Amino acid sequence: MRLTEAGLTGQHLTEKLKVLEFLVERRGHVKFLLRWVNSFLGSLLKTLPFMEAVKEYIEGIEMVIERQRNAPSPPRTILGL
């Protein structure tokens, strides 16, 4: 499949890059940035199947971030003293 068919040229690519720029400027949106990267890689996979490993790596990072957000807070003092 060609880059054009995957939406990775012209206006489609411009719009995708605008979203990326917005997310990077907002630094606190790591989760959304990773989702964007996954979406972009999904399009790229249509033309470059070997990128699957990169996509899986990004998905692993997302899982770690989600797990850390759901983890209990550490104790405020040593041994509860």
RAFEN-V921948 format. One line per field, one symbol per residue. ss: DSSP state (h for helix, s for strand, l for the rest). phi: phi as a letter, one per 40 degrees, with the letter a starting at -180 (. if undefined). Layout:
ss->???
phi->???
This chain:
ss->lllllllllhhhhhhhhhhhhhhhhllllhhhhhhhhhhhhhhhhlllhhhhhhhhhhhhhhhhhhhhhhlllllllhhhl
phi->.cdcccgbafcccdcccccdddccccecbcccccccdccccdccccbbdccdcccccccccdccccccccccccccbcfgc
